């Protein structure tokens, strides 16, 4: 029974971690756009968005990442055979990618908190999808647990990427025509 409680907590914190990873780049988009506004909008919006990002990052996202990791490791402790399953090894590769994504996002967070704007809002819109790709890959792996089905999952991820890029292009065209949208 302990295993299922740990698994439930692991899933809860994975979900809240992803919620933070999905929302923080959106805040970055708004921070970057606010940075290019005239005063006093730049200062007012910048201050509020920095506070929102700080709270999201340190109250939700970082703690959720750490707790998801702790509960995930506890599942290995209770059932070490998980580690030897091929789908789990591939999943762990994606989890490493997710932590790299998280750390790079932290780098962007620190830059924006210090009013260093090196990326465009368009870049951050695309960056926002990084966690989505990892989530799709991990969900397919966990549910299907098969190399052949996993290959179909990867094909699905590429199709998803194409659809997202098309969506970005359509949205950009829409925003160009309707700047207040």
N, C-alpha and C positions, 0 to 999 in steps of 0.2 A: 504494500500500500504506500510506503514511503516513496518508492520510485515514482508513482503516479502524482503524488503531491509535488515532488521536485520537478517533474516534467511540466506540470501545470504552471508552477512559478517560472520555470524557464521560458515557457511560451508567453506568459504575461509580459515578462521583461523584454523578450525579443520584440513583441508587438509595440511596447512603449518606446523601445530603442528605435525601431523603424519609424514610428510616428515622429520622433525628434529628427531623425535623418531626412525624413520627407519634408518637414516644415522649415528646418534651419536654412536650406538654400533659398527657399522662397523669401525668408527674411533678408537674406543677402541680396536678392534681386531688388527688394524695396530699399535697402540701405544704399546700394549703388546708385539707384535712380534718385534717391533723396540727396545724395552727395552732389549731384549735378544740378540741383534746384537752386534758385536764388535765395538769399537771406530774406526773411528769417525762417522760411520753410525748411531750408537745409539743416539748420541747427535744431529746430523743434522736432522735426521728423527723425533726424539722425540720433538725437538723444533718446527718444522713445523706442526706436527700433533697436538701438544698442542694448537697452534695458531688457526688451523682449527677448532678444537673442541670448543675452547672458542668462536669464532665468530659464529659458528653454534648454540651453546647452548644459548648464550645471545643476539644474534641479531635476530635469527629466532625462536628457539624452545620455550624459556620462554615467549617472547612477544606473540607468537601465542597462547600458552596455556592460558595466561591471557585474551587475547582478545576473544578467543573462549568461555571462561567462562563468560565474561561480556556480549557478544551478546547472549549466551544461556540463561543467567538469564533475559536479557531484553525480550526474547520471553515469558518466564514465566510471566513477569510483564504484558505484553500485553494480554496474553491468559493464565490465571492461571488455567483453566480447564485441561491443559496439564498435570499438576502435578498429577492429580487424575486418569489418564489412566494407567492401569496395565503395558502395554508395556513400558511406560515412566518411571515408577518406577523401572523396571528391568534395563532399559537403564541407569538410574542414578546410579544404583549399579555398572554397568560396568564403568561408568565415574569415580566413586570413585576409582575403581581398576586402572584405567588409571592414575589418579593423584598419587596413591601409586607407580605405575610403574615409573612414571616421577620422583618422589622424590628419589626413589632408584637409578634410573639412574643418578640423580644429585649427589648422594653419590659416585657412581663409578667415575663420572666425577672429583669430587674433589680429590679422591684418586689418579687418574692417573695424574692430574695436579701437584700433589706433588710427583710424581715418586714412589707412593706406588702401587705395583702390587700384588694384592691378588687373582685375578682370572686369569684363563687361557684364551687364545684366543678362544678355543673351547667353554668354558662357555659363552663368549660374543657372539659367533655366535648363540648359543641357546637363550640367553637373547634377542637378536635382534628380535626374533619371538614373544615375549610377546605382543608387540603392535599390531602385525598382528592378533592374536587371539581376542583381544579386538575389533579391527576394524571390523572383520567379525561378531562378536556377535552384535555390535551396528548397523551395516548396516542391518543385518537380522531383528533386532527388529524394526528399523525405517521403513523399506520397508514393512514388512509383518504385523506388528502390531497385531499379534495373538499368543496366547499361544501355540496352536497346531503347527502352522508353526514355532514358535520359537523353539520348541522341535526338529524339523527337522533341524533347523539351528544349534543347539547345537551338534546334531549328526554329522552334516557337519563339525563343528569345530574340533571334535575329529578325524574324518577322515583326515581333513587337518593336524592336529598334527602328525598323523601317517605318512602321506606322507612327511611332512617336516623332520621328524626324519629319514625316509628312504633316503631322499635326502641328509641329513647330512652325513649319513653313506657312501653313494655312492661317495659324494664329498671328504670325508676324504680318502677313498680308492684311488680315482683318484689323490689326492694331494700327497699321500704317494708314488705313482708310478711316478708322475710328479711334483717334488717340486717347479718348477717355474711356475706352472699353476695358 
